[in-house]
Amino acid sequence: EVQLVESGGGLVQAGGSLRLSCAASGFTFDDYRIGWFRQVPGKEREGVSCMRLSDGNTYDADSVKGRFTISSDSAKNTVYLQMNSLKPEDTAVYYCAAARFRSPQALCRTSLGDYWGQGTQVTVSS
């Protein structure tokens, strides 16, 4: 059974940092692309950062470039999202998703993941 479990969300002041984790199980880690997405009620889900695990190729949305970094630890089957210089507009539920064949850019732009985690809340106060 494929499982993606996010953790690391919370409340942080503007300018602060958080690191989200996505623990994956039930599939061959390096065969997939993993992406981080976020959603605010009433708005469309946004692809934030996506990675091809086999070679580390990444794609970042313009809204987070230079502030967020996606990385992975294949020994732990875990993908991370380091979020720095957080802004109130980064407040959202953050999800990780896995896709078998899409490029990191396609995954982030379409939000068409094959498997999804349950999400973790990130709240940035001003």
DSSP file (Angstrom, degrees, kcal/mol; ACC not computed):
  #  RESIDUE AA STRUCTURE BP1 BP2  ACC     N-H-->O    O-->H-N    N-H-->O    O-->H-N    TCO  KAPPA ALPHA  PHI   PSI    X-CA   Y-CA   Z-CA
    1    1 A E              0   0    0      0, 0.0     2,-0.3     0, 0.0    26,-0.1   0.000 360.0 360.0 360.0 127.8    0.0    0.0    0.0
    2    2 A V        +     0   0    0     24,-0.2     2,-0.4    22,-0.1    24,-0.2  -0.579 360.0 179.1 -75.7 132.6    1.4    3.4   -1.0
    3    3 A Q  E     -A   25   0A   0     22,-2.6    22,-2.0    -2,-0.3     2,-0.4  -1.000  17.9-173.7-137.5 138.3    1.5    5.9    1.8
    4    4 A L  E     -A   24   0A   0     -2,-0.4     2,-0.5   112,-0.3   114,-0.5  -0.995  11.0-172.9-126.6 123.5    2.7    9.5    2.0
    5    5 A V  E     -A   23   0A   0     18,-2.1    18,-2.6    -2,-0.4     2,-0.2  -0.954   6.3-158.2-125.4 115.4    2.8   11.0    5.4
    6    6 A E  E     +A   22   0A   0     -2,-0.5     2,-0.3    16,-0.2    16,-0.2  -0.587  18.3 162.8 -89.3 151.8    3.6   14.7    5.9
    7    7 A S  E     +A   21   0A   0     14,-1.9    14,-2.7    -2,-0.2   113,-0.1  -0.967  38.9  69.2-154.8 166.9    4.9   16.3    9.1
    8    8 A G        +     0   0    0     -2,-0.3    11,-0.3     1,-0.3    14,-0.0   0.375  60.2 134.6 104.4  -3.6    6.6   19.4   10.3
    9    9 A G        +     0   0    0     12,-0.1     2,-0.3     9,-0.1    -1,-0.3  -0.182  21.9 119.9 -70.8 171.4    3.8   22.0    9.8
   10   10 A G  E     -d  122   0B   0    111,-0.8   113,-2.8   110,-0.1     2,-0.5  -0.990  60.4 -49.9 165.0-165.1    3.0   24.6   12.5
   11   11 A L  E     +d  123   0B   0     -2,-0.3     2,-0.3   111,-0.2   113,-0.2  -0.882  53.1 164.9-105.2 130.9    2.7   28.2   13.4
   12   12 A V  E     -d  124   0B   0    111,-2.6   113,-2.4    -2,-0.5     2,-0.1  -0.985  34.9-110.6-143.5 151.4    5.7   30.5   12.6
   13   13 A Q  E >   -d  125   0B   0     -2,-0.3     3,-2.2   111,-0.2    73,-0.2  -0.468  50.7 -82.4 -79.0 155.5    6.2   34.3   12.4
   14   14 A A  T 3  S+     0   0    0    111,-2.4    73,-0.2     1,-0.3    -1,-0.1  -0.299 119.9  29.7 -55.1 137.1    6.9   36.0    9.2
   15   15 A G  T 3  S+     0   0    0     71,-3.2    70,-0.6     1,-0.3    -1,-0.3   0.253 100.1 114.1  92.2 -11.8   10.6   35.7    8.2
   16   16 A G    <   -     0   0    0     -3,-2.2    70,-2.3    70,-0.2     2,-0.3  -0.082  58.5-121.7 -83.7-174.5   10.9   32.4   10.0
   17   17 A S        +     0   0    0     67,-0.2     2,-0.3    68,-0.2    67,-0.2  -0.925  20.9 179.8-132.2 153.0   11.6   28.9    8.8
   18   18 A L  E     - B   0  83A   0     65,-2.1    65,-3.2    -2,-0.3     2,-0.5  -0.978  16.4-146.3-143.9 153.1   10.0   25.5    8.8
   19   19 A R  E     - B   0  82A   0     -2,-0.3     2,-0.3   -11,-0.3    63,-0.2  -0.978  14.1-159.6-123.4 120.5   11.0   22.1    7.4
   20   20 A L  E     - B   0  81A   0     61,-2.5    61,-2.2    -2,-0.5     2,-0.4  -0.700   5.3-155.3 -93.5 148.1    8.3   19.8    6.1
   21   21 A S  E     -AB   7  80A   0    -14,-2.7   -14,-1.9    -2,-0.3     2,-0.5  -0.951   8.8-164.6-123.3 145.2    8.9   16.1    5.7
   22   22 A C  E     -AB   6  79A   0     57,-2.3    57,-2.2    -2,-0.4     2,-0.6  -0.928  10.4-160.3-129.0 105.6    7.1   13.6    3.5
   23   23 A A  E     -AB   5  78A   0    -18,-2.6   -18,-2.1    -2,-0.5     2,-0.3  -0.771  12.8-161.4 -90.1 123.6    7.8   10.0    4.4
   24   24 A A  E     +A    4   0A   0     53,-3.1     2,-0.3    -2,-0.6   -20,-0.2  -0.807  16.3 162.9-109.7 144.8    7.0    7.6    1.6
   25   25 A S  E     +A    3   0A   0    -22,-2.0   -22,-2.6    -2,-0.3     3,-0.1  -0.986  48.6  48.3-152.3 158.1    6.4    3.9    1.6
   26   26 A G  S    S+     0   0    0     -2,-0.3     2,-0.3   -24,-0.2   -24,-0.2   0.495  98.4  63.4  92.1   3.7    4.9    1.2   -0.6
   27   27 A F  S    S-     0   0    0    -24,-0.1     2,-0.8   -26,-0.1    -1,-0.2  -0.976  95.0 -84.8-151.3 165.5    6.7    2.0   -3.8
   28   28 A T    >   -     0   0    0     -2,-0.3     3,-1.7     1,-0.2     4,-0.3  -0.630  41.8-148.7 -75.8 111.1   10.2    2.2   -5.3
   29   29 A F  G >  S+     0   0    0     -2,-0.8     3,-1.7     1,-0.3    24,-0.2   0.875  89.2  49.0 -52.5 -52.9   11.4    5.6   -4.2
   30   30 A D  G 3  S+     0   0    0      1,-0.3    24,-0.4    23,-0.1    -1,-0.3   0.578  98.9  68.9 -71.6  -8.1   13.7    6.5   -7.0
   31   31 A D  G <  S+     0   0    0     -3,-1.7    -1,-0.3    22,-0.1     2,-0.2   0.542  97.1  66.9 -82.1  -5.8   11.1    5.5   -9.7
   32   32 A Y  S <  S-     0   0    0     -3,-1.7    21,-1.8    -4,-0.3     2,-0.4  -0.641  71.1-131.3-117.0 166.5    8.9    8.5   -8.8
   33   33 A R  E     -FE  52  99B   0     66,-2.8    66,-2.6    -2,-0.2     2,-0.4  -0.941  25.1-157.8-108.5 139.5    8.7   12.2   -8.8
   34   34 A I  E     -FE  51  98B   0     17,-2.3    17,-2.8    -2,-0.4     2,-0.3  -0.959  10.8-174.6-120.5 137.2    7.6   13.8   -5.5
   35   35 A G  E     -FE  50  97B   0     62,-2.7    62,-2.2    -2,-0.4     2,-0.5  -0.943  20.9-137.2-130.8 154.4    6.1   17.3   -5.3
   36   36 A W  E     +FE  49  96B   0     13,-3.4    12,-3.1    -2,-0.3    13,-1.2  -0.927  28.5 177.6-106.1 133.9    5.0   19.7   -2.6
   37   37 A F  E     -FE  47  95B   0     58,-3.1    58,-2.7    -2,-0.5     2,-0.3  -0.876  11.8-156.4-130.9 160.5    1.7   21.5   -3.1
   38   38 A R  E     -FE  46  94B   0      8,-2.2     8,-3.0    -2,-0.3     2,-0.4  -0.987   5.2-169.0-140.9 153.7   -0.3   23.9   -1.1
   39   39 A Q  E     - E   0  93B   0     54,-1.9    54,-2.3    -2,-0.3     6,-0.1  -0.992   8.7-162.8-147.2 135.2   -4.0   24.9   -0.9
   40   40 A V    >   -     0   0    0     -2,-0.4     3,-2.4     4,-0.3    52,-0.1  -0.912  46.6 -89.5-109.4 140.7   -5.9   27.6    0.7
   41   41 A P  T 3  S+     0   0    0      0, 0.0     3,-0.1     0, 0.0    -1,-0.0  -0.235 114.6  17.2 -52.1 131.9   -9.7   27.2    1.1
   42   42 A G  T 3  S+     0   0    0      1,-0.3     2,-0.3    -3,-0.0    -3,-0.0   0.399 111.7  92.5  86.8  -3.2  -11.5   28.6   -2.0
   43   43 A K  S <  S-     0   0    0     -3,-2.4    -1,-0.3     1,-0.0     2,-0.1  -0.837  81.0 -97.3-121.7 161.1   -8.3   28.6   -4.1
   44   44 A E        -     0   0    0     -2,-0.3    -4,-0.3     1,-0.1     2,-0.2  -0.382  47.1 -96.1 -71.5 151.5   -6.8   26.1   -6.5
   45   45 A R        -     0   0    0     -6,-0.1     2,-0.5    -2,-0.1    -6,-0.2  -0.475  41.8-147.9 -66.3 138.2   -4.1   23.8   -5.3
   46   46 A E  E     -F   38   0B   0     -8,-3.0    -8,-2.2    -2,-0.2     2,-0.5  -0.935   9.1-131.7-115.9 129.7   -0.6   25.2   -6.2
   47   47 A G  E     +F   37   0B   0     61,-0.6   -10,-0.3    -2,-0.5     3,-0.1  -0.686  29.2 174.8 -76.0 126.5    2.5   23.2   -7.1
   48   48 A V  E     -     0   0B   0    -12,-3.1    13,-3.1    -2,-0.5     2,-0.3   0.892  59.8  -8.4-101.0 -59.9    5.3   24.6   -5.0
   49   49 A S  E     -FG  36  60B   0    -13,-1.2   -13,-3.4    11,-0.2    -1,-0.3  -0.995  61.6-174.3-145.9 137.2    8.4   22.4   -5.5
   50   50 A C  E     -FG  35  59B   0      9,-2.7     9,-2.3    -2,-0.3     2,-0.4  -0.963   2.9-167.0-135.7 150.8    8.8   19.1   -7.3
   51   51 A M  E     -FG  34  58B   0    -17,-2.8   -17,-2.3    -2,-0.3     2,-0.7  -0.994  23.9-136.5-141.8 141.5   11.7   16.7   -7.7
   52   52 A R  E >>  -F   33   0B   0      5,-3.0     4,-2.1    -2,-0.4     3,-0.7  -0.893  23.7-154.6 -91.9 117.0   12.6   13.7   -9.8
   53   53 A L  T 34 S+     0   0    0    -21,-1.8    -1,-0.1    -2,-0.7   -23,-0.1   0.755  83.1  64.9 -70.7 -25.3   14.1   11.4   -7.2
   54   54 A S  T 34 S+     0   0    0    -24,-0.4    -1,-0.2   -22,-0.4   -24,-0.1   0.846 125.5   7.6 -68.5 -33.1   16.4    9.4   -9.6
   55   55 A D  T <4 S-     0   0    0     -3,-0.7    -2,-0.2     2,-0.1    -1,-0.2   0.391  97.9-113.0-131.6   1.7   18.6   12.4  -10.5
   56   56 A G     <  +     0   0    0     -4,-2.1    -3,-0.2     1,-0.2     2,-0.1   0.564  54.9 162.0  78.3   7.2   17.5   15.2   -8.2
   57   57 A N        -     0   0    0     -5,-0.5    -5,-3.0    -6,-0.1     2,-0.3  -0.414  19.7-168.8 -61.6 133.6   16.1   17.4  -11.0
   58   58 A T  E     -G   51   0B   0     -7,-0.2     2,-0.4    -2,-0.1    -7,-0.2  -0.842  23.3-161.3-128.2 161.5   13.8   20.0   -9.5
   59   59 A Y  E     -G   50   0B   0     -9,-2.3    -9,-2.7    -2,-0.3     2,-0.4  -0.991  11.4-168.1-138.4 134.3   11.3   22.6  -10.4
   60   60 A D  E     -G   49   0B   0     -2,-0.4   -11,-0.2   -11,-0.2   -12,-0.1  -0.973  24.4-117.6-123.8 138.9   10.2   25.5   -8.1
   61   61 A A    >>  -     0   0    0    -13,-3.1     3,-1.7    -2,-0.4     4,-1.0  -0.394  28.8-117.1 -66.6 150.2    7.3   27.8   -8.6
   62   62 A D  T 34 S+     0   0    0      1,-0.3     3,-0.4     2,-0.2    -1,-0.1   0.836 111.8  65.9 -58.1 -32.6    8.2   31.5   -9.0
   63   63 A S  T 34 S+     0   0    0      1,-0.2    -1,-0.3     4,-0.0   -15,-0.1   0.689 113.7  28.8 -65.8 -17.7    6.4   32.3   -5.8
   64   64 A V  T X> S+     0   0    0     -3,-1.7     3,-2.4   -16,-0.2     4,-2.4   0.434  83.0 132.1-123.1  -1.9    8.9   30.3   -3.7
   65   65 A K  T 3< S+     0   0    0     -4,-1.0     4,-0.1    -3,-0.4    -3,-0.0  -0.260  80.4  14.4 -57.2 134.8   12.1   30.5   -5.7
   66   66 A G  T 34 S+     0   0    0      2,-0.4    -1,-0.3     1,-0.1     3,-0.1   0.306 127.0  58.9  84.0 -10.0   15.0   31.5   -3.6
   67   67 A R  T <4 S+     0   0    0     -3,-2.4    17,-2.1     1,-0.2     2,-0.3   0.706  98.3  50.6-116.9 -37.6   13.1   30.8   -0.4
   68   68 A F  E  <  -C   83   0A   0     -4,-2.4    -2,-0.4    15,-0.2     2,-0.4  -0.824  60.0-169.5-108.8 144.6   12.0   27.1   -0.5
   69   69 A T  E     -C   82   0A   0     13,-2.3    13,-2.9    -2,-0.3     2,-0.4  -0.990   8.7-153.2-135.5 126.8   14.2   24.1   -1.2
   70   70 A I  E     +C   81   0A   0     -2,-0.4     2,-0.3    11,-0.2    11,-0.2  -0.788  25.6 161.2 -95.6 140.9   13.1   20.6   -2.0
   71   71 A S  E     -C   80   0A   0      9,-1.8     9,-3.0    -2,-0.4     2,-0.3  -0.941  20.8-144.8-150.3 170.3   15.5   17.7   -1.1
   72   72 A S  E     -C   79   0A   0     -2,-0.3     2,-0.4     7,-0.3     7,-0.2  -0.970  12.0-155.7-142.5 157.0   15.4   14.0   -0.5
   73   73 A D  E >>> -C   78   0A   0      5,-2.8     5,-1.9    -2,-0.3     3,-0.9  -0.903  10.0-171.5-129.8 100.6   17.0   11.3    1.5
   74   74 A S  T 345S+     0   0    0     -2,-0.4     3,-0.4     1,-0.3   -45,-0.1   0.798  84.2  62.4 -68.0 -27.0   16.7    8.0   -0.3
   75   75 A A  T 345S+     0   0    0      1,-0.2    -1,-0.3    -3,-0.1    -2,-0.0   0.810 115.5  33.0 -65.6 -28.0   18.0    6.0    2.7
   76   76 A K  T <45S-     0   0    0     -3,-0.9    -1,-0.2     2,-0.2    -2,-0.2   0.391 104.0-128.0-105.9   0.6   14.9    7.3    4.7
   77   77 A N  T  <5 +     0   0    0     -4,-0.6   -53,-3.1    -3,-0.4     2,-0.4   0.917  66.2 134.9  50.3  46.3   12.5    7.4    1.7
   78   78 A T  E   < -BC  23  73A   0     -5,-1.9    -5,-2.8   -55,-0.2     2,-0.4  -0.974  45.3-158.7-132.2 139.5   11.8   10.9    2.7
   79   79 A V  E     -BC  22  72A   0    -57,-2.2   -57,-2.3    -2,-0.4     2,-0.3  -0.941  16.4-157.7-115.3 139.8   11.4   14.2    0.8
   80   80 A Y  E     -BC  21  71A   0     -9,-3.0    -9,-1.8    -2,-0.4     2,-0.4  -0.800  14.1-156.8-116.3 155.7   11.8   17.5    2.6
   81   81 A L  E     -BC  20  70A   0    -61,-2.2   -61,-2.5    -2,-0.3     2,-0.6  -0.904  11.7-160.8-130.7 106.0   10.7   21.1    1.9
   82   82 A Q  E     -BC  19  69A   0    -13,-2.9   -13,-2.3    -2,-0.4     2,-0.6  -0.769  10.3-166.1 -85.3 120.7   12.9   23.6    3.6
   83   83 A M  E     +BC  18  68A   0    -65,-3.2   -65,-2.1    -2,-0.6     2,-0.3  -0.937  11.1 173.6-116.1 115.1   10.9   26.9    3.8
   84   84 A N        +     0   0    0    -17,-2.1   -67,-0.2    -2,-0.6   -68,-0.2  -0.744  59.0  23.6-115.1 164.3   12.8   30.1    4.7
   85   85 A S  S    S-     0   0    0    -70,-0.6    -1,-0.2    -2,-0.3   -68,-0.2   0.902  84.6-160.1  49.4  48.5   11.8   33.7    4.8
   86   86 A L        -     0   0    0    -70,-2.3   -71,-3.2    -3,-0.2   -70,-0.2  -0.259   8.1-158.9 -65.7 145.7    8.2   32.7    5.2
   87   87 A K    >   -     0   0    0    -73,-0.2     3,-2.4    -3,-0.1     4,-0.3  -0.849  31.8-110.3-120.8 156.0    5.5   35.2    4.4
   88   88 A P  G >  S+     0   0    0      0, 0.0     3,-1.8     0, 0.0    36,-0.4   0.840 117.3  63.4 -55.1 -32.1    1.8   35.3    5.6
   89   89 A E  G 3  S+     0   0    0      1,-0.3    -3,-0.0    -3,-0.0     0, 0.0   0.562  88.6  69.8 -72.6  -5.3    0.8   34.4    2.0
   90   90 A D  G <  S+     0   0    0     -3,-2.4    -1,-0.3    34,-0.0     2,-0.2   0.538  70.9 119.9 -83.1  -7.0    2.6   31.1    2.4
   91   91 A T    <   +     0   0    0     -3,-1.8     2,-0.3    -4,-0.3    32,-0.2  -0.401  40.8 106.6 -60.9 126.2   -0.1   30.1    4.9
   92   92 A A  E    S- H   0 122B   0     30,-2.0    30,-2.8    -2,-0.2     2,-0.6  -0.967  76.2 -78.2-178.1 171.7   -1.9   27.0    3.5
   93   93 A V  E     -EH  39 121B   0    -54,-2.3   -54,-1.9    -2,-0.3     2,-0.5  -0.870  49.2-147.7 -88.1 127.7   -2.3   23.2    3.9
   94   94 A Y  E     -EH  38 120B   0     26,-3.2    26,-2.1    -2,-0.6     2,-0.3  -0.849  17.4-175.8-103.8 132.0    0.8   21.6    2.4
   95   95 A Y  E     -E   37   0B   0    -58,-2.7   -58,-3.1    -2,-0.5     2,-0.4  -0.896  16.1-145.6-121.3 149.8    0.6   18.3    0.7
   96   96 A C  E     -E   36   0B   0     -2,-0.3    21,-2.3   -60,-0.2     2,-0.3  -0.909  20.7-175.6-110.1 151.4    3.1   16.0   -0.8
   97   97 A A  E     -EI  35 116B   0    -62,-2.2   -62,-2.7    -2,-0.4     2,-0.4  -0.975  15.0-143.2-142.7 153.2    2.3   13.8   -3.9
   98   98 A A  E     -EI  34 115B   0     17,-2.1    16,-2.7    -2,-0.3    17,-1.8  -0.945  13.6-175.1-120.6 141.1    4.0   11.2   -5.9
   99   99 A A  E     -E   33   0B   0    -66,-2.6   -66,-2.8    -2,-0.4    14,-0.1  -0.994  17.7-149.2-135.9 142.9    3.8   10.7   -9.7
  100  100 A R  S    S+     0   0    0     -2,-0.4    -1,-0.1   -68,-0.2    13,-0.0   0.895  87.1   9.3 -80.5 -40.2    5.3    7.9  -11.7
  101  101 A F  S    S+     0   0    0      2,-0.1    -1,-0.1   -68,-0.1     2,-0.1   0.604  92.5 105.7-123.3 -13.9    6.0    9.4  -15.1
  102  102 A R        -     0   0    0     10,-0.1    -3,-0.1   -69,-0.1    11,-0.0  -0.359  68.7-113.8 -74.9 151.5    5.6   13.2  -15.1
  103  103 A S     >  -     0   0    0      1,-0.1     4,-2.9    -2,-0.1     5,-0.2  -0.375  32.9-106.7 -70.7 160.4    8.5   15.6  -15.1
  104  104 A P  H  > S+     0   0    0      0, 0.0     4,-2.4     0, 0.0     5,-0.2   0.911 122.6  48.9 -55.4 -41.9    8.9   17.7  -12.0
  105  105 A Q  H  > S+     0   0    0      2,-0.2     4,-2.4     1,-0.2     5,-0.2   0.934 112.6  47.0 -64.6 -45.1    7.7   20.8  -14.0
  106  106 A A  H  > S+     0   0    0      1,-0.2     4,-2.1     2,-0.2     6,-0.3   0.904 112.0  51.0 -63.8 -40.8    4.6   18.9  -15.3
  107  107 A L  H  X S+     0   0    0     -4,-2.9     4,-2.2     1,-0.2     5,-0.4   0.944 113.6  43.9 -62.0 -47.3    3.8   17.5  -11.9
  108  108 A C  H  < S+     0   0    0     -4,-2.4   -61,-0.6    -5,-0.2    -2,-0.2   0.880 116.6  46.1 -65.7 -37.7    4.0   20.9  -10.2
  109  109 A R  H  < S+     0   0    0     -4,-2.4    -1,-0.2    -5,-0.2    -2,-0.2   0.795 123.2  32.1 -79.4 -26.8    2.0   22.7  -12.9
  110  110 A T  H  < S-     0   0    0     -4,-2.1    -2,-0.2    -5,-0.2    -1,-0.2   0.667  85.9-143.4-102.4 -19.4   -0.8   20.1  -13.3
  111  111 A S     <  +     0   0    0     -4,-2.2     2,-1.2    -5,-0.3    -3,-0.1   0.790  49.1 147.3  57.1  29.1   -1.0   18.9   -9.7
  112  112 A L        +     0   0    0     -5,-0.4    -1,-0.2    -6,-0.3     2,-0.2  -0.511  18.4 164.5 -96.8  67.1   -1.7   15.4  -11.2
  113  113 A G        -     0   0    0     -2,-1.2   -14,-0.3     1,-0.1     3,-0.1  -0.502  37.9-143.9 -78.9 152.0   -0.1   13.3   -8.6
  114  114 A D  S    S+     0   0    0    -16,-2.7     2,-0.3     1,-0.2   -15,-0.2   0.811  87.3  24.8 -82.5 -32.4   -0.9    9.5   -8.5
  115  115 A Y  E    S-I   98   0B   0    -17,-1.8   -17,-2.1  -112,-0.0     2,-0.3  -0.977  71.6-163.3-135.4 146.3   -0.8    9.4   -4.7
  116  116 A W  E     -I   97   0B   0     -2,-0.3  -112,-0.3   -19,-0.2   -19,-0.2  -0.957  12.8-134.3-132.7 147.4   -1.3   12.1   -2.1
  117  117 A G        -     0   0    0    -21,-2.3  -112,-0.2    -2,-0.3     3,-0.1  -0.278  34.5-105.1 -84.6-178.6   -0.6   12.6    1.6
  118  118 A Q        -     0   0    0   -114,-0.5  -113,-0.1     1,-0.2   -23,-0.1   0.622  60.5-118.1 -88.6 -14.0   -3.1   13.9    4.1
  119  119 A G        -     0   0    0    -23,-0.1     2,-0.4     1,-0.1   -24,-0.2   0.065  15.0-126.4  96.8 154.2   -1.6   17.4    4.4
  120  120 A T  E     - H   0  94B   0    -26,-2.1   -26,-3.2  -113,-0.1     2,-0.3  -0.996  24.4-119.7-139.9 136.2    0.0   19.5    7.1
  121  121 A Q  E     - H   0  93B   0     -2,-0.4  -111,-0.8   -28,-0.2     2,-0.5  -0.570  23.4-171.1 -81.7 132.2   -1.1   23.0    8.1
  122  122 A V  E     -dH  10  92B   0    -30,-2.8   -30,-2.0    -2,-0.3     2,-0.5  -0.992   4.9-176.0-120.0 123.9    1.4   25.9    7.8
  123  123 A T  E     -d   11   0B   0   -113,-2.8  -111,-2.6    -2,-0.5     2,-0.6  -0.982   6.7-166.9-124.3 124.3    0.4   29.2    9.3
  124  124 A V  E     -d   12   0B   0     -2,-0.5     2,-0.3   -36,-0.4  -111,-0.2  -0.943  11.5-153.4-112.9 117.6    2.6   32.3    9.0
  125  125 A S  E      d   13   0B   0   -113,-2.4  -111,-2.4    -2,-0.6    -2,-0.0  -0.634 360.0 360.0 -92.0 148.3    1.7   35.2   11.3
  126  126 A S              0   0    0     -2,-0.3    -1,-0.1  -113,-0.2  -113,-0.1   0.446 360.0 360.0 -89.3 360.0    2.5   38.8   10.4
